[in-house]
Amino acid sequence: MKDDDKALLFGLATVLLWSTVASAFKLSLRYLAPAELLLWAAVTSSVVLGAILAVQGRLRSALRPSRGELLTSVGFGLLNPALYYVILFEAYARLPAQEAQALNYTWALTLTFLSVPFLKRPVTGRDGIAAAVCYLGAVVIATRGRVLSLDLSDPAGVGLALLSTLVWSTYWILNTKDRRDPVTGQFLSFLAAVPVVAAWVAFRHGLRLPPTEGLLGAAYVGTFEMGVAFVLWLKAMKLTSSTARISNLIFISPLLSLGMIYFVLGEPILPSTLVGLVLILGGLATQQLGRRR
């Protein structure tokens, strides 16, 4: 099998996994507080990433970071998973899954605009049009179609969903300066975040052994959203001869996710969500086309 074919399979596998996580978040949050979900998912992800490194024969060296790598891991761990996921899970706890996941897809536009001051990348007119279309879609979703009234369905939930895109984009911009192996870096960052998140859970809720359903949900999120999907996506990007071809697979994910939300969670899909999501994906596609030219 050619490398490009392998890359496509790895990319599609990643997209399929991403399509399930919005439903997994909501199901898990029925049994766990957002911070608890983060804690048990981060523990699981640390074990999964550690196991992957062990199979590759790199775990021992990963567990011997330099002082600089250790400080970097703590800093990145505080951003992702600690801050990013606790904000994202709080948004999911407040909003229907269809709204939270659609709003979260605006992170690509947030990344573009944060790249201006941090990476000195210019914003084009096409980027401006894409942003306008994307954020119009976000307003349609957040107001459930009542755009002119600007009556937000849940102001705090919408604010948290959009704030998560800011944290995620900041993380990836800073990540461009990180010279560590990506899987090792992710493993060490999650490992560093676990005690911090555990302390937060102890302060907010008290440490407890959650219900089995909650633990299973957290294990799924930690294994696939935070662990395996990350490794598969890296593999796809490494093997492909066309980054754009693989990157465009991400547009499949929210549509599959809506199907999962409907059939697994039983959430009726609102017309405003469909309209808003089409606008968001249209804006992102406009931006992608501009990059290829």
Secondary structure, DSSP 4 states (H G I P E B T S, - for coil): --HHHHHHHHHHHHHHHHHHHHHHHHHHTTTS-HHHHHHHHHHHHHHHHHHHHHHTT-HHHHTS--HHHHHHHHHHHIIIIIIHHHHHHHHHHHS-HHHHHHHHTTHHHHHHHHHHHHH-PPPPHHHHHHHHHHHHHHHHHHTTT-TTTT--S-HHHHHHHHHHHHHHHHHHHHHTT--S-HHHHHHHHHHHHHHHHHHHHHHHT------HHHHHHHHHIIIIIIIIHHHHHHHHHHH-S-HHHHHGGGGTHHHHHHHHIIIII-PPPPHHHHHHHHHHHHHHHHHHHHHH-
